[in-house]
């Protein structure tokens, strides 16, 4: 049976378009996220930057420099998942130290295990945006915003039921 992946990007893109962020740079917290970050930068009309990250061990990372310009820019760090939040919060700190005007974090899946909540609370960010693909306790994270994916899922189900194309859900930019 053929399947398609349904991405939460339309939900996240809509949220950040509504914010009308000027001087936007979308930042990949590591090289592995650069293709996804480029897609967000294109849809949001921003520039692209990448954080040079090296994994030293399963629990330790080393952050190098930011490849690209974040000075005096509104930064959106985007990733698919936040587990312990080590990489993304270090990337946020690196961007802030490099002169970012503001820093926001966004991800599709907020696993938030181990020290994630403490790291996110201490991070120099204005907003943390996650989708509700995993139930998230928002207690103690005042800058956390959880976006609903139900409308996107409902449209996908309706399209399958009525034998319409799902490709519009992958290509449109709300």
Secondary structure as UniProt FT lines:
FT   HELIX           9..19
FT   STRAND          24..28
FT   HELIX           31..33
FT   HELIX           34..44
FT   STRAND          47..55
FT   STRAND          61..67
FT   TURN            71..72
FT   STRAND          74..82
FT   HELIX           86..97
FT   TURN            98..99
FT   STRAND          102..110
FT   TURN            114..115
FT   HELIX           116..122
FT   STRAND          127..131
FT   TURN            132..133
FT   TURN            139..140
FT   TURN            142..143
FT   STRAND          144..147
FT   HELIX           150..161
FT   TURN            162..163
FT   HELIX           167..171
//
